[in-house]
Amino acid sequence: MTSQEIKDLTDQYIMPTYGRFPVAIDHGEGARAYDPEGREYIDFTSGIGVNALGYGNSKWLDAITKQAAKLGHISNLFYTEPAARLAEILCRRTGMSNVFFANGGGEANEGMIKLARKYSFDKYGAGRSSIISLKNSFHGRTITTLKATGQEVFHNYFFPFTEGFLYAEANDINAILEADELAARESEYFGKDEGVGGAVCAVLIELIQGEGGVLPLNQDYINQLAKLCEDRDWLLLVDEVQTGVGRTGSLFAFQRYHIKPDVVSFAKGIAGGLPMSGFLANEKCRNVLTPGTHATTFGANPVCAAAGLAVQEILSDEFLLEVQWKGQYLREQIEALKLPCLGKTRGMGLMIGIDVQEGYGNKSLAARLIENGLLVLTAGNGLRLLPPLVITKDEIDAGLSIMRATLS
């Protein structure tokens, strides 16, 4: 099919829930994607962080092919080797205790929320169920994770939402304490046990607010928050749907912040392009979810798990150091371009945000770059880059050349 035929068929039969760029992608290799007519695009998006290994990785493809021929699906009523091996590797590399496998980021975050509320219910009884999240956050598209998201723009149309969420300004520990006091005043739990923090059971954060604009949280704030959660027996829930699986130059961003959350979610790059997600729990939380309390049909699918094993094999500690170097190089080169429409860069590893100067629109800049062969994303008021982790220096330089020629 031609690009136009694909667009026409899509517009006729797929719900119009996405603001698509006028490009159809047919195939790819490494960090280069191609439309049906053979036009090349340098990909600085990796499917919004999903294609960690780029396109056509031979080790990933071989793992999928072999597992699909052996066993495609069986359900979690039975044991499978790929899921067991992937769980072991993730736990050993993070120091966490066990894992629940799911399918998408919103589902993983919803599972974390369920775990947090059950942990508190089991220990303290009903009423201690409020969760504090941060303003400018994004946690998913389900009714519950939309409510957990601290951006009003996502809340319209879908009322009523799940109750029990409060919002605090990022990097302000006093805002967390104020939200705790508000939760206590609004809850029947107030006064039952002053030693466990009123009505709050957990704090949910992104260490780098991705959809909010690629905004890393401050280290001192994270240290204070981790201590507060420990003192009050609140679970520290870290949403690493976008930052996890090597994106920031360590397997998980919490490792670069030198903390250990109670529960951490992951998705996007975990299976290198196949739909998989999940969350890891520490020892305190390993037995909270029991048979009948949580489930998902396609979680731990053997083919996805086999793909995840291939991803883990490639993301060695040495490889992750290269991700850090690539990210630093890309940021330095962008700032060295001194383009009039772009300002400072920020981020960690190959998760990069770029300020767009006043008088320019990030969406129009993205459209121009894509038109000229460089795939980029927007976030907040800026541009967002999430290149494949395997991107080469030559591919980075090719993308920078397009950026210079387009935006100078």
C-alpha positions as CSV (number, residue, x, y, z in Angstrom):
1,M,0.0,0.0,0.0
2,T,1.1,3.6,-0.6
3,S,1.4,6.1,2.3
4,Q,-1.8,7.8,1.1
5,E,-3.8,4.6,1.0
6,I,-2.7,3.7,4.5
7,K,-3.8,7.2,5.8
8,D,-7.2,6.9,4.0
9,L,-7.9,3.5,5.4
10,T,-6.9,4.6,8.9
11,D,-9.1,7.6,8.8
12,Q,-12.0,5.6,7.7
13,Y,-11.8,2.7,10.2
14,I,-9.7,3.7,13.2
15,M,-11.2,6.0,15.9
16,P,-9.7,9.5,15.7
17,T,-8.1,9.5,19.1
18,Y,-4.6,10.5,18.0
19,G,-3.2,13.7,16.4
20,R,-1.1,11.9,13.9
21,F,1.8,13.4,11.8
22,P,1.2,12.8,8.1
23,V,3.7,10.0,7.8
24,A,3.2,6.2,7.4
25,I,6.1,4.0,8.6
26,D,6.6,0.7,6.8
27,H,9.9,-0.7,8.1
28,G,13.2,0.2,9.8
29,E,16.8,-0.7,10.6
30,G,18.7,0.5,13.7
31,A,17.5,4.1,14.3
32,R,16.4,4.6,10.7
33,A,12.7,4.2,9.7
34,Y,11.3,4.2,6.2
35,D,7.9,5.0,4.7
36,P,6.3,2.7,2.0
37,E,7.9,4.8,-0.7
38,G,11.4,4.3,0.8
39,R,11.9,7.8,2.3
40,E,14.3,7.6,5.3
41,Y,13.7,9.1,8.7
42,I,16.2,9.3,11.6
43,D,14.2,8.2,14.6
44,F,14.6,10.2,17.8
45,T,11.4,8.8,19.3
46,S,11.7,4.9,19.3
47,G,7.9,4.6,19.4
48,I,7.7,6.9,22.4
49,G,10.5,5.0,24.2
50,V,9.3,1.5,23.3
51,N,11.8,0.4,20.6
52,A,14.8,0.3,22.9
53,L,16.7,-1.9,20.5
54,G,15.7,0.1,17.4
55,Y,14.4,-1.7,14.4
56,G,15.2,-5.2,13.2
57,N,17.6,-6.2,16.0
58,S,18.6,-9.8,15.1
59,K,18.9,-11.1,18.7
60,W,15.5,-9.7,19.6
61,L,13.9,-11.1,16.4
62,D,15.5,-14.5,16.9
63,A,14.2,-14.8,20.5
64,I,10.7,-13.9,19.4
65,T,10.7,-16.3,16.5
66,K,11.9,-19.3,18.5
67,Q,9.5,-18.7,21.3
68,A,6.5,-18.1,19.0
69,A,7.2,-21.4,17.3
70,K,7.4,-23.1,20.7
71,L,4.6,-21.6,22.8
72,G,2.7,-18.3,22.0
73,H,0.4,-18.2,25.0
74,I,-0.8,-20.5,27.8
75,S,-2.2,-18.2,30.7
76,N,-0.9,-17.6,34.2
77,L,-2.7,-20.7,35.5
78,F,0.5,-22.5,34.4
79,Y,4.3,-21.9,34.7
80,T,6.5,-20.8,31.8
81,E,10.3,-20.5,31.6
82,P,10.6,-17.1,29.9
83,A,8.5,-15.3,32.5
84,A,10.3,-17.0,35.4
85,R,13.8,-16.1,33.9
86,L,12.8,-12.5,33.2
87,A,11.4,-12.0,36.7
88,E,14.7,-13.4,38.2
89,I,16.9,-11.1,36.1
90,L,14.8,-8.0,36.9
91,C,14.8,-8.7,40.6
92,R,18.6,-9.5,40.7
93,R,19.5,-6.3,38.8
94,T,17.3,-4.0,40.9
95,G,17.4,-5.6,44.4
96,M,13.6,-5.9,44.4
97,S,11.8,-9.1,45.6
98,N,9.2,-10.1,43.0
99,V,7.3,-8.8,40.0
100,F,3.8,-8.7,38.4
101,F,3.7,-8.7,34.6
102,A,1.1,-6.8,32.7
103,N,0.6,-5.3,29.3
104,G,0.7,-1.5,29.3
105,G,1.9,1.4,31.4
106,G,-1.5,2.5,32.7
107,E,-2.3,-1.1,33.7
108,A,1.0,-1.3,35.6
109,N,0.4,1.9,37.5
110,E,-3.2,0.8,38.3
111,G,-1.7,-2.4,39.8
112,M,0.7,-0.4,42.0
113,I,-2.2,1.7,43.3
114,K,-4.2,-1.5,44.1
115,L,-1.1,-2.9,45.9
116,A,-0.7,0.2,48.0
117,R,-4.3,0.3,49.1
118,K,-4.3,-3.4,50.0
119,Y,-1.0,-3.0,51.9
120,S,-2.6,-0.3,54.1
121,F,-6.0,-2.1,54.4
122,D,-4.3,-5.3,55.5
123,K,-2.2,-3.5,58.1
124,Y,-4.5,-0.6,59.3
125,G,-8.0,-1.4,58.1
126,A,-10.3,0.7,56.0
127,G,-10.0,4.4,55.5
128,R,-6.2,4.9,55.1
129,S,-6.3,4.9,51.3
130,S,-5.4,8.3,50.0
131,I,-2.5,8.6,47.5
132,I,-0.5,11.8,46.9
133,S,0.8,12.4,43.4
134,L,2.6,15.4,41.9
135,K,1.2,18.3,39.9
136,N,2.3,18.1,36.2
137,S,2.5,14.3,36.4
138,F,1.1,11.7,34.0
139,H,0.3,8.1,35.1
140,G,-2.0,6.7,32.4
141,R,-5.4,6.7,30.6
142,T,-7.5,4.5,32.8
143,I,-10.1,6.2,35.0
144,T,-8.0,5.6,38.1
145,T,-4.6,6.6,36.6
146,L,-6.2,9.6,34.9
147,K,-7.2,10.8,38.4
148,A,-3.7,10.0,39.7
149,T,-2.4,12.3,36.9
150,G,-1.8,15.8,38.2
151,Q,-2.8,17.7,35.1
152,E,-6.3,19.0,34.8
153,V,-6.2,19.0,31.0
154,F,-6.5,15.2,31.1
155,H,-9.5,15.2,33.5
156,N,-12.2,16.6,31.3
157,Y,-15.1,14.5,30.0
158,F,-14.6,11.4,32.1
159,F,-16.3,12.2,35.5
160,P,-16.8,10.7,38.0
161,F,-13.2,9.5,38.8
162,T,-11.9,7.1,41.4
163,E,-11.6,8.9,44.7
164,G,-8.7,9.2,47.1
165,F,-6.0,11.3,45.2
166,L,-4.4,14.5,46.2
167,Y,-1.8,16.6,44.4
168,A,1.4,18.4,45.6
169,E,3.9,20.6,43.9
170,A,7.0,18.8,42.8
171,N,10.2,19.4,44.7
172,D,8.4,20.8,47.7
173,I,8.3,18.5,50.7
174,N,6.0,20.9,52.6
175,A,3.4,20.5,49.8
176,I,3.4,16.7,50.6
177,L,2.8,17.4,54.3
178,E,0.0,19.8,53.4
179,A,-1.7,17.2,51.2
180,D,-1.4,14.7,54.1
181,E,-3.2,17.1,56.4
182,L,-5.9,17.7,53.9
183,A,-6.4,14.0,53.4
184,A,-6.7,13.5,57.2
185,R,-9.3,16.3,57.5
186,E,-11.4,14.8,54.8
187,S,-11.3,11.3,56.0
188,E,-13.0,9.3,58.7
189,Y,-9.6,7.8,59.5
190,F,-8.4,11.0,61.1
191,G,-7.3,10.4,64.7
192,K,-7.3,6.6,64.6
193,D,-3.6,6.4,64.6
194,E,-1.6,9.5,64.5
195,G,1.7,7.6,64.0
196,V,0.9,6.4,60.6
197,G,0.2,9.6,58.7
198,G,-3.5,10.2,58.8
199,A,-5.4,8.9,55.7
200,V,-2.5,8.6,53.3
201,C,-1.2,5.2,52.2
202,A,1.3,6.1,49.4
203,V,3.1,8.7,47.4
204,L,3.2,8.2,43.6
205,I,5.9,10.0,41.6
206,E,7.8,10.0,38.3
207,L,11.5,10.7,38.9
208,I,11.5,12.5,35.6
209,Q,8.1,14.0,34.6
210,G,8.0,12.8,31.0
211,E,4.7,14.1,29.5
212,G,5.0,17.1,31.7
213,G,8.1,18.3,29.8
214,V,11.0,16.0,30.8
215,L,11.5,17.5,34.2
216,P,13.8,15.7,36.6
217,L,13.0,15.9,40.3
218,N,15.7,17.3,42.7
219,Q,17.9,14.8,44.5
220,D,17.4,16.5,47.9
221,Y,13.7,16.4,47.5
222,I,13.7,12.7,46.6
223,N,15.9,12.0,49.7
224,Q,13.5,13.8,51.9
225,L,10.5,12.1,50.4
226,A,11.9,8.6,50.7
227,K,12.7,9.3,54.4
228,L,9.2,10.7,55.0
229,C,7.5,7.7,53.4
230,E,9.7,5.3,55.5
231,D,8.8,7.2,58.8
232,R,5.1,7.2,58.1
233,D,4.8,3.8,56.5
234,W,3.6,5.2,53.3
235,L,4.5,3.2,50.2
236,L,6.8,5.1,47.8
237,L,5.5,4.2,44.3
238,V,7.8,5.2,41.4
239,D,6.3,5.3,37.9
240,E,9.1,4.3,35.6
241,V,6.9,3.5,32.6
242,Q,9.1,5.9,30.5
243,T,12.3,6.2,32.5
244,G,12.8,2.4,33.1
245,V,14.7,-0.3,31.2
246,G,17.9,1.6,30.4
247,R,16.3,4.9,29.2
248,T,18.2,7.1,31.7
249,G,21.5,5.2,31.5
250,S,20.8,2.8,34.4
251,L,18.3,-0.1,34.3
252,F,15.9,2.1,36.3
253,A,16.1,5.8,37.1
254,F,15.7,5.1,40.9
255,Q,19.2,3.6,40.8
256,R,20.7,6.9,39.6
257,Y,18.8,8.7,42.4
258,H,20.2,6.1,44.9
259,I,16.9,5.2,46.5
260,K,14.9,2.0,46.6
261,P,11.2,2.4,46.2
262,D,8.6,0.1,47.7
263,V,7.1,-0.5,44.2
264,V,8.2,0.5,40.8
265,S,6.4,0.2,37.5
266,F,7.8,-0.4,34.0
267,A,6.6,-0.7,30.5
268,K,7.6,0.8,27.1
269,G,11.1,-0.6,26.5
270,I,10.8,-3.8,28.6
271,A,10.1,-6.1,25.6
272,G,11.7,-3.9,22.9
273,G,8.5,-3.3,20.9
274,L,6.0,-5.9,22.1
275,P,3.3,-5.0,24.6
276,M,4.5,-5.8,28.1
277,S,4.7,-4.0,31.4
278,G,4.6,-4.7,35.1
279,F,5.7,-3.6,38.6
280,L,8.4,-4.7,41.0
281,A,7.9,-4.9,44.7
282,N,10.3,-4.8,47.6
283,E,10.4,-7.4,50.4
284,K,7.9,-5.5,52.5
285,C,5.3,-5.7,49.7
286,R,6.1,-9.1,48.1
287,N,3.1,-10.9,49.6
288,V,0.5,-8.1,49.5
289,L,-1.2,-9.3,46.3
290,T,-2.5,-12.8,46.7
291,P,-4.5,-15.2,44.4
292,G,-7.7,-13.6,43.3
293,T,-6.7,-10.0,44.2
294,H,-5.1,-9.1,40.9
295,A,-4.7,-10.6,37.4
296,T,-4.4,-10.0,33.7
297,T,-4.9,-12.4,30.8
298,F,-1.9,-11.5,28.6
299,G,0.6,-10.6,31.4
300,A,3.8,-12.6,31.2
301,N,3.0,-13.7,27.7
302,P,5.9,-16.1,26.7
303,V,6.7,-14.4,23.5
304,C,6.9,-10.9,25.2
305,A,8.9,-12.4,28.0
306,A,11.4,-13.9,25.5
307,A,11.7,-10.5,23.9
308,G,12.3,-9.1,27.3
309,L,15.1,-11.5,28.0
310,A,16.8,-10.4,24.7
311,V,16.5,-6.8,25.8
312,Q,18.1,-7.6,29.2
313,E,21.0,-9.5,27.6
314,I,21.8,-6.5,25.5
315,L,21.4,-3.9,28.3
316,S,24.6,-4.8,30.1
317,D,26.2,-2.4,32.6
318,E,28.8,-1.4,29.9
319,F,26.0,-0.7,27.4
320,L,24.2,1.5,29.9
321,L,27.3,3.6,30.4
322,E,27.3,4.1,26.6
323,V,23.7,5.3,26.9
324,Q,24.8,7.9,29.4
325,W,27.6,9.1,27.0
326,K,25.2,9.2,24.0
327,G,22.8,11.3,26.0
328,Q,25.4,13.8,27.1
329,Y,26.8,14.0,23.6
330,L,23.4,14.6,22.0
331,R,22.6,17.4,24.6
332,E,25.9,19.1,24.1
333,Q,25.6,19.1,20.3
334,I,22.1,20.4,20.4
335,E,23.1,23.3,22.6
336,A,26.2,23.9,20.4
337,L,23.9,24.4,17.4
338,K,22.7,27.7,19.0
339,L,19.4,27.5,17.1
340,P,17.3,30.6,17.7
341,C,14.1,28.6,18.4
342,L,15.7,26.2,21.0
343,G,17.0,26.8,24.5
344,K,18.5,24.6,27.2
345,T,18.3,20.9,27.3
346,R,17.6,18.7,30.3
347,G,17.1,15.1,31.1
348,M,19.0,12.0,31.9
349,G,20.6,9.4,29.5
350,L,18.6,9.2,26.3
351,M,15.5,10.9,27.7
352,I,16.0,14.5,26.7
353,G,13.8,17.6,26.8
354,I,14.6,20.8,24.9
355,D,13.2,24.2,25.8
356,V,11.4,26.0,22.9
357,Q,12.0,29.8,22.9
358,E,9.1,32.2,23.3
359,G,7.5,33.0,19.9
360,Y,7.9,29.5,18.6
361,G,5.5,26.5,18.9
362,N,6.8,23.1,19.8
363,K,4.2,21.3,17.6
364,S,5.1,23.3,14.5
365,L,8.8,22.8,15.1
366,A,8.2,19.0,15.4
367,A,6.2,19.0,12.2
368,R,8.9,20.8,10.3
369,L,11.6,18.3,11.6
370,I,9.5,15.3,10.7
371,E,8.8,16.7,7.3
372,N,12.5,17.0,6.7
373,G,13.3,13.4,8.0
374,L,13.8,13.6,11.8
375,L,11.2,12.0,14.0
376,V,10.8,13.9,17.3
377,L,8.2,14.2,20.1
378,T,6.7,17.1,22.1
379,A,6.2,17.3,25.9
380,G,4.9,20.2,27.9
381,N,6.0,23.3,25.9
382,G,9.2,21.8,24.6
383,L,10.5,19.1,22.4
384,R,11.2,15.5,23.7
385,L,13.8,13.1,22.3
386,L,13.7,9.4,23.1
387,P,16.1,7.8,20.6
388,P,16.6,4.0,20.5
389,L,19.2,3.0,23.1
390,V,21.2,1.3,20.3
391,I,21.5,4.5,18.2
392,T,24.9,5.0,16.8
393,K,27.0,8.2,16.8
394,D,26.6,8.4,13.0
395,E,22.8,8.2,13.4
396,I,22.9,10.9,16.1
397,D,25.0,13.1,13.8
398,A,22.6,12.6,10.9
399,G,19.7,13.7,13.1
400,L,21.6,16.7,14.3
401,S,22.3,17.7,10.6
402,I,18.6,17.6,9.9
403,M,17.9,19.7,13.0
404,R,20.5,22.3,11.9
405,A,19.3,22.5,8.3
406,T,15.6,22.7,9.3
407,L,15.7,25.1,12.3
408,S,18.6,27.5,11.5
